Amino acid sequence: MSVTSPVRRAVLTACLLRFGRPIGITEFSEILWDNPPVSATANLRSHVTGLRRDLDEVEPGLGERVRTYRGGQCGYGLEITAEEFDLPRFTSAVERGRKSLTNGSHESAVDALELAVGLWSGPFGQDLPPTRWFSSHTAGLNNLRLDAYQDLFTASVLAGRTSMLSYRIESLIAEAPYRQHLWELLAAVHCLHGDTASTLSAVRRCQNLFAEDLGLDLPPGIEAMRTAALNWDREEAMRLVASRTRASAEGCRCRRPPPPSSH
């Protein structure tokens, strides 16, 4: 992609995140600037023109996908189908993977979730303006990505596919060090490999991090995994991972919104 202007990339990203719906001029200005300048409308028009030109350089005619809406829906939007956009593909693959994980089809869960996380090249939003709108979407999408990785690692443990898994978990801990479940999974993988020393090392690192940075005690799930490692109890480690999966599934069902009223 040859869209080098940060503002033009932000315009394209906003259109993608709202694909299928136009974004009004006033709303677009508030997306790009927390305090829009007096020239916001003119600036936006200029950036949209530049974005169309950039897209045409990628593929002739591609800039026509950026539409101008007039009348009551005055604004801009992007003509794109769900099949052309990674985010719907990601959410669909995650749903399949979580359903398989909940149903005990761990191999199928791994396959679906590997497909989901493979659509990401890294954290979302690193080059976007730090406005309230983009900050909210960045946090939300990155949490979805991290949740998908956690589900993938859980399914991998339960499927017995743990080769290189500790490295992958460590890489994600470096990005999101306060995610308790990642530490539980790291300790579980070492425990299942019979590596008590590495299990206890992971537990100590987690304990120090949570105490020094958050003022918290060692989470119970990590403590339980330490006990399993000290007892050389791989079955207990696997049971702990499986029980966490069941608890997460119950939590998702409890948080599911009620069906819309027929009134």
VOPAGU-2260 file (C-alpha; in pm, 1 decimal, decimal comma):
REM VOPAGU-2260
SITE   aa  ch    i         X         Y         Z
SITE  MET   A    0       0,0       0,0       0,0
SITE  SER   A    1     144,6     339,1    -104,7
SITE  VAL   A    2     -71,9     556,5     122,8
SITE  THR   A    3     214,1     731,6     299,1
SITE  SER   A    4      28,7    1027,0     451,6
SITE  PRO   A    5     -70,9     949,3     814,7
SITE  VAL   A    6    -395,4    1145,5     782,0
SITE  ARG   A    7    -490,7     969,9     458,7
SITE  ARG   A    8    -422,5     633,8     623,7
SITE  ALA   A    9    -646,0     745,5     909,3
SITE  VAL   A   10    -922,3     838,1     662,1
SITE  LEU   A   11    -893,8     497,4     494,9
SITE  THR   A   12    -889,5     315,0     830,2
SITE  ALA   A   13   -1199,5     499,2     953,0
SITE  CYS   A   14   -1383,4     411,0     631,3
SITE  LEU   A   15   -1281,0      46,7     668,3
SITE  LEU   A   16   -1396,4      28,5    1029,2
SITE  ARG   A   17   -1729,9     178,7     926,3
SITE  PHE   A   18   -1753,7     -10,5     597,3
SITE  GLY   A   19   -2099,3     -16,6     446,4
SITE  ARG   A   20   -2197,7     308,3     617,5
SITE  PRO   A   21   -2102,5     666,0     521,9
SITE  ILE   A   22   -1934,6     891,2     776,4
SITE  GLY   A   23   -2074,8    1240,7     797,3
SITE  ILE   A   24   -1847,4    1541,1     757,9
SITE  THR   A   25   -1885,5    1656,9    1119,4
SITE  GLU   A   26   -1828,6    1307,4    1259,5
SITE  PHE   A   27   -1530,4    1253,8    1031,3
SITE  SER   A   28   -1372,8    1574,0    1157,5
SITE  GLU   A   29   -1414,7    1455,6    1517,2
SITE  ILE   A   30   -1262,7    1118,4    1424,8
SITE  LEU   A   31    -948,3    1281,2    1286,0
SITE  TRP   A   32    -913,3    1562,1    1539,6
SITE  ASP   A   33   -1025,2    1581,9    1902,4
SITE  ASN   A   34   -1050,8    1957,7    1851,3
SITE  PRO   A   35   -1121,4    2001,2    1479,2
SITE  PRO   A   36    -965,0    2313,1    1324,3
SITE  VAL   A   37   -1177,3    2571,8    1147,4
SITE  SER   A   38   -1043,7    2433,5     819,2
SITE  ALA   A   39   -1139,7    2073,5     904,9
SITE  THR   A   40   -1393,0    2033,1     621,8
SITE  ALA   A   41   -1152,8    2169,2     359,8
SITE  ASN   A   42    -867,5    1961,1     502,0
SITE  LEU   A   43   -1080,7    1645,9     495,5
SITE  ARG   A   44   -1181,6    1710,5     134,3
SITE  SER   A   45    -816,5    1752,0      39,5
SITE  HIS   A   46    -712,3    1430,9     216,4
SITE  VAL   A   47    -993,0    1232,5      50,7
SITE  THR   A   48    -879,2    1358,2    -289,2
SITE  GLY   A   49    -522,6    1257,6    -206,6
SITE  LEU   A   50    -638,2     916,2     -81,5
SITE  ARG   A   51    -819,3     849,5    -409,2
SITE  ARG   A   52    -504,6     940,3    -598,8
SITE  ASP   A   53    -293,4     711,3    -379,4
SITE  LEU   A   54    -535,2     420,9    -428,6
SITE  ASP   A   55    -536,7     472,7    -805,6
SITE  GLU   A   56    -158,2     436,2    -800,7
SITE  VAL   A   57    -201,8      97,5    -632,8
SITE  GLU   A   58    -462,9     -12,7    -886,8
SITE  PRO   A   59    -624,3     204,2   -1154,6
SITE  GLY   A   60    -984,8     278,3   -1062,6
SITE  LEU   A   61    -941,5     175,3    -697,4
SITE  GLY   A   62    -984,7     535,3    -584,0
SITE  GLU   A   63   -1343,7     526,7    -708,5
SITE  ARG   A   64   -1422,1     298,3    -413,2
SITE  VAL   A   65   -1400,6     607,5    -190,6
SITE  ARG   A   66   -1745,0     754,6    -239,6
SITE  THR   A   67   -1879,5    1099,6    -168,5
SITE  TYR   A   68   -2232,2    1099,1     -24,7
SITE  ARG   A   69   -2448,8    1406,7     -67,0
SITE  GLY   A   70   -2780,4    1523,8      68,8
SITE  GLY   A   71   -2893,4    1402,9     410,2
SITE  GLN   A   72   -2599,6    1157,7     428,3
SITE  CYS   A   73   -2335,1    1412,1     327,9
SITE  GLY   A   74   -1997,2    1255,5     391,8
SITE  TYR   A   75   -1761,0     985,0     273,0
SITE  GLY   A   76   -1757,0     606,6     268,9
SITE  LEU   A   77   -1580,6     307,2     119,5
SITE  GLU   A   78   -1739,9      55,9    -116,3
SITE  ILE   A   79   -1612,7    -280,7       4,8
SITE  THR   A   80   -1758,8    -622,2      76,3
SITE  ALA   A   81   -1703,6    -828,6     389,8
SITE  GLU   A   82   -1505,4   -1080,4     182,3
SITE  GLU   A   83   -1252,8    -810,0      91,4
SITE  PHE   A   84   -1193,0    -699,7     450,6
SITE  ASP   A   85    -990,8    -894,2     707,3
SITE  LEU   A   86   -1185,9    -787,9    1017,4
SITE  PRO   A   87   -1508,6    -980,1     935,4
SITE  ARG   A   88   -1295,8   -1281,2     835,8
SITE  PHE   A   89   -1112,3   -1255,3    1167,6
SITE  THR   A   90   -1427,2   -1237,4    1380,3
SITE  SER   A   91   -1585,7   -1526,1    1188,1
SITE  ALA   A   92   -1278,4   -1748,1    1236,8
SITE  VAL   A   93   -1262,0   -1658,1    1606,8
SITE  GLU   A   94   -1628,2   -1751,3    1654,4
SITE  ARG   A   95   -1568,6   -2088,4    1487,2
SITE  GLY   A   96   -1259,6   -2148,2    1695,7
SITE  ARG   A   97   -1427,0   -2062,9    2026,1
SITE  LYS   A   98   -1725,2   -2278,9    1944,9
SITE  SER   A   99   -1494,0   -2572,2    1870,5
SITE  LEU   A  100   -1294,5   -2503,4    2187,5
SITE  THR   A  101   -1610,0   -2500,6    2399,7
SITE  ASN   A  102   -1731,7   -2821,4    2236,0
SITE  GLY   A  103   -1401,1   -2998,8    2302,6
SITE  SER   A  104   -1294,9   -3008,8    1935,9
SITE  HIS   A  105    -948,9   -2879,8    2016,5
SITE  GLU   A  106    -779,1   -2958,2    1685,9
SITE  SER   A  107   -1051,5   -2774,2    1493,2
SITE  ALA   A  108   -1023,8   -2485,5    1737,3
SITE  VAL   A  109    -649,5   -2457,6    1676,5
SITE  ASP   A  110    -697,5   -2456,5    1298,5
SITE  ALA   A  111    -966,3   -2185,4    1307,1
SITE  LEU   A  112    -783,2   -1966,7    1556,5
SITE  GLU   A  113    -450,8   -1997,6    1370,5
SITE  LEU   A  114    -635,7   -1868,2    1064,5
SITE  ALA   A  115    -776,6   -1580,1    1270,1
SITE  VAL   A  116    -447,9   -1461,2    1422,3
SITE  GLY   A  117    -270,1   -1512,3    1091,3
SITE  LEU   A  118    -468,3   -1219,3     952,7
SITE  TRP   A  119    -277,6    -985,5    1184,1
SITE  SER   A  120      73,3    -855,2    1114,1
SITE  GLY   A  121     104,5    -699,5    1460,1
SITE  PRO   A  122     -80,9    -469,1    1699,0
SITE  PHE   A  123    -342,2    -241,5    1547,5
SITE  GLY   A  124    -327,0     137,3    1535,2
SITE  GLN   A  125      42,8     213,2    1574,8
SITE  ASP   A  126      41,3     478,6    1300,1
SITE  LEU   A  127    -302,2     626,8    1368,0
SITE  PRO   A  128    -364,3     965,5    1531,5
SITE  PRO   A  129    -419,7     936,6    1910,0
SITE  THR   A  130    -769,6    1082,7    1902,8
SITE  ARG   A  131   -1042,5     957,7    2135,0
SITE  TRP   A  132   -1216,2     773,5    1849,1
SITE  PHE   A  133    -906,8     594,4    1725,8
SITE  SER   A  134    -779,4     525,2    2078,8
SITE  SER   A  135   -1107,1     351,7    2162,5
SITE  HIS   A  136   -1103,1     139,2    1848,0
SITE  THR   A  137    -734,0      60,7    1889,2
SITE  ALA   A  138    -784,6     -66,8    2244,0
SITE  GLY   A  139   -1090,6    -269,6    2146,3
SITE  LEU   A  140    -936,3    -435,6    1841,7
SITE  ASN   A  141    -608,9    -511,9    2015,6
SITE  ASN   A  142    -797,4    -675,6    2302,3
SITE  LEU   A  143    -986,6    -889,9    2050,4
SITE  ARG   A  144    -655,0    -993,4    1896,2
SITE  LEU   A  145    -502,0   -1080,7    2235,1
SITE  ASP   A  146    -814,2   -1275,8    2334,8
SITE  ALA   A  147    -789,6   -1475,8    2012,3
SITE  TYR   A  148    -426,2   -1560,2    2086,0
SITE  GLN   A  149    -515,8   -1672,1    2437,9
SITE  ASP   A  150    -787,3   -1899,2    2300,3
SITE  LEU   A  151    -543,0   -2035,1    2041,8
SITE  PHE   A  152    -280,8   -2112,1    2304,8
SITE  THR   A  153    -543,6   -2274,9    2527,1
SITE  ALA   A  154    -667,4   -2492,7    2241,3
SITE  SER   A  155    -307,0   -2582,6    2153,5
SITE  VAL   A  156    -238,5   -2699,9    2509,9
SITE  LEU   A  157    -556,0   -2909,3    2517,7
SITE  ALA   A  158    -477,7   -3053,8    2173,9
SITE  GLY   A  159    -124,1   -3145,1    2282,4
SITE  ARG   A  160      27,8   -2915,4    2020,0
SITE  THR   A  161     282,7   -2745,9    2244,9
SITE  SER   A  162     593,0   -2738,9    2025,2
SITE  MET   A  163     734,7   -2381,8    2034,4
SITE  LEU   A  164     427,2   -2277,2    2229,8
SITE  SER   A  165     620,5   -2138,6    2526,9
SITE  TYR   A  166     809,3   -1907,5    2288,9
SITE  ARG   A  167     486,4   -1782,1    2132,6
SITE  ILE   A  168     335,5   -1717,4    2475,4
SITE  GLU   A  169     650,1   -1535,3    2591,9
SITE  SER   A  170     630,6   -1313,2    2281,9
SITE  LEU   A  171     276,4   -1213,4    2367,9
SITE  ILE   A  172     360,2   -1159,9    2736,5
SITE  ALA   A  173     622,7    -908,8    2622,4
SITE  GLU   A  174     341,2    -717,9    2453,8
SITE  ALA   A  175      74,2    -763,9    2724,3
SITE  PRO   A  176     253,9    -848,5    3051,5
SITE  TYR   A  177     -45,0    -806,9    3284,3
SITE  ARG   A  178    -263,9   -1073,6    3123,3
SITE  GLN   A  179    -291,6   -1335,3    3396,5
SITE  HIS   A  180    -414,6   -1606,5    3162,0
SITE  LEU   A  181     -97,1   -1586,1    2953,4
SITE  TRP   A  182     115,7   -1653,9    3260,5
SITE  GLU   A  183    -109,4   -1947,4    3352,2
SITE  LEU   A  184     -66,5   -2094,3    3005,3
SITE  LEU   A  185     310,4   -2042,2    3009,5
SITE  ALA   A  186     338,9   -2220,9    3344,1
SITE  ALA   A  187     109,9   -2497,3    3216,1
SITE  VAL   A  188     321,5   -2561,0    2906,1
SITE  HIS   A  189     641,5   -2589,9    3112,1
SITE  CYS   A  190     463,9   -2814,5    3361,8
SITE  LEU   A  191     331,7   -3042,6    3085,5
SITE  HIS   A  192     684,6   -3070,1    2948,6
SITE  GLY   A  193     802,6   -3180,0    3292,7
SITE  ASP   A  194    1017,1   -2867,9    3326,7
SITE  THR   A  195     960,5   -2774,3    3690,1
SITE  ALA   A  196    1244,1   -2520,9    3695,3
SITE  SER   A  197    1099,0   -2323,4    3405,3
SITE  THR   A  198     752,4   -2342,7    3560,5
SITE  LEU   A  199     876,2   -2199,4    3888,8
SITE  SER   A  200    1076,1   -1933,3    3705,4
SITE  ALA   A  201     762,7   -1819,5    3519,0
SITE  VAL   A  202     568,8   -1813,0    3846,3
SITE  ARG   A  203     836,7   -1600,5    4015,4
SITE  ARG   A  204     847,3   -1355,4    3726,5
SITE  CYS   A  205     469,2   -1321,1    3735,1
SITE  GLN   A  206     468,2   -1279,8    4112,2
SITE  ASN   A  207     733,5   -1007,3    4103,6
SITE  LEU   A  208     563,9    -823,2    3817,1
SITE  PHE   A  209     219,9    -821,6    3976,3
SITE  ALA   A  210     358,4    -722,0    4317,4
SITE  GLU   A  211     591,9    -447,8    4198,6
SITE  ASP   A  212     378,6    -294,2    3922,6
SITE  LEU   A  213      23,9    -359,6    4043,2
SITE  GLY   A  214      56,2    -423,3    4417,0
SITE  LEU   A  215    -124,1    -756,6    4375,6
SITE  ASP   A  216     -63,3   -1102,7    4516,5
SITE  LEU   A  217       8,9   -1399,1    4294,8
SITE  PRO   A  218    -316,4   -1489,5    4113,2
SITE  PRO   A  219    -475,8   -1814,6    4235,8
SITE  GLY   A  220    -453,3   -1976,0    3893,5
SITE  ILE   A  221     -76,4   -1926,8    3885,3
SITE  GLU   A  222     -44,1   -2055,7    4241,1
SITE  ALA   A  223    -240,2   -2368,3    4146,4
SITE  MET   A  224     -11,1   -2427,1    3849,3
SITE  ARG   A  225     295,1   -2394,7    4075,1
SITE  THR   A  226     150,6   -2660,4    4305,5
SITE  ALA   A  227      89,6   -2890,9    4009,5
SITE  ALA   A  228     450,1   -2846,0    3894,2
SITE  LEU   A  229     592,7   -2915,2    4241,3
SITE  ASN   A  230     383,0   -3233,8    4255,8
SITE  TRP   A  231     486,9   -3334,9    3903,1
SITE  ASP   A  232     115,1   -3354,3    3829,1
SITE  ARG   A  233      68,6   -3303,0    3456,7
SITE  GLU   A  234    -292,8   -3420,4    3469,6
SITE  GLU   A  235    -373,1   -3145,6    3720,4
SITE  ALA   A  236    -207,2   -2887,5    3496,3
SITE  MET   A  237    -422,3   -3000,9    3205,2
SITE  ARG   A  238    -731,6   -2998,1    3425,5
SITE  LEU   A  239    -659,3   -2640,2    3531,3
SITE  VAL   A  240    -634,7   -2526,6    3168,4
SITE  ALA   A  241    -957,6   -2707,9    3080,6
SITE  SER   A  242   -1142,2   -2565,6    3381,7
SITE  ARG   A  243   -1038,9   -2213,1    3286,6
SITE  THR   A  244   -1181,8   -2275,6    2939,8
SITE  ARG   A  245   -1516,1   -2386,6    3083,2
SITE  ALA   A  246   -1527,9   -2084,6    3313,7
SITE  SER   A  247   -1456,7   -1850,4    3023,0
SITE  ALA   A  248   -1731,6   -2009,8    2815,3
SITE  GLU   A  249   -1980,0   -1967,5    3101,6
SITE  GLY   A  250   -1875,4   -1605,7    3138,6
SITE  CYS   A  251   -1935,6   -1541,6    2769,5
SITE  ARG   A  252   -2285,5   -1690,2    2795,1
SITE  CYS   A  253   -2360,8   -1478,2    3101,4
SITE  ARG   A  254   -2249,3   -1162,4    2921,6
SITE  ARG   A  255   -2449,4   -1236,4    2607,1
SITE  PRO   A  256   -2702,8    -955,7    2552,3
SITE  PRO   A  257   -3072,6   -1045,4    2574,0
SITE  PRO   A  258   -3267,4   -1089,3    2249,5
SITE  PRO   A  259   -3433,6    -771,2    2120,8
SITE  SER   A  260   -3783,1    -700,7    2244,2
SITE  SER   A  261   -4063,8    -775,9    2005,7
SITE  HIS   A  262   -4248,4    -461,8    2116,0
